[in-house]
Amino acid sequence: METLEKPAPGETSVAPPPLQHHEGEDADDAEKLSRKFSTTSLCSTENNDDDEPEDDEEDDKNLQVPLGPQVPLKEQLEMDKDDESLRRWKEQLLGSVDLSDVGDVAEPEVKIQSLTIVTPNRPDLVLPIPFVPNAKGYAFCLKDGSRYRLKFSFTVTNNIVSGLRYTNTVWKTGVRVENTKVMLGTFSPQKEPYIYELEEETTPSGIFARGSYSAKTKFVDDDGKCYLDISYFFEIRKDWPTPS
């Protein structure tokens, strides 16, 4: 497996100070919780945030850059084959691509295989895609105030995928508390899956941070092609769930 470098500076924001809880807090608790989540906090389903309009689709349109018609990878390699600099650049980008496995398909295909939640001193929680909820309907449960890191595994076939990005939105009781957008990069086809890790984060803590969250996660490329669009629920608890 190929492990990718962490996002370059500027692709994720710095996490705000930890959420502080005082006796007697009331209406502003949701606002403080919203500030606690950073741009790489955990995932999300319902889109009923009345306080902030949902602008993900509009942002996706603004981020799309017209790239022209896609060309099968074999044809790309034949183009400008007499240009030495272009040939070296393509070889560097494609690496050890086996053209016998590529075919003549112009559209790239990206398959998100799993999401892994890595927490210190605990076994990795590997979640195959699509998620399988537990008896209460949660894709996973986490302890409040715990450190974690998200790790994605995905494969790329057929052609080069350009500008693959990950977006994630989280709601609690109808209020949007997190909106993540991370540019993953451009990837060439290969048999082995890519592994991409995000920065370590900490779940919010305190009684108002616990409970049910809904989430929506997407993977989209520069052409606006969506490779994964899933909605689900997760829970933040006072203690780690007991292994079944």
DARACOR-V541937 format. One record per run of one state. SS is the DSSP state (alpha for helix, beta for strand, coil for the rest). FROM is the first residue (numbers start at 1). TO is the last residue. If there is no record, write none. Layout:
BEGIN
((SS,FROM,TO) (SS,FROM,TO))
END
This chain:
BEGIN
((coil,1,1) (beta,2,3) (coil,4,28) (alpha,29,36) (coil,37,55) (alpha,56,63) (coil,64,72) (alpha,73,78) (coil,79,83) (alpha,84,94) (coil,95,98) (alpha,99,101) (coil,102,108) (beta,109,118) (coil,119,124) (beta,125,128) (coil,129,140) (beta,141,143) (coil,144,146) (beta,147,157) (coil,158,160) (beta,161,172) (coil,173,174) (beta,175,187) (coil,188,189) (beta,190,197) (coil,198,200) (beta,201,202) (coil,203,210) (beta,211,220) (coil,221,225) (beta,226,237) (coil,238,244))
END
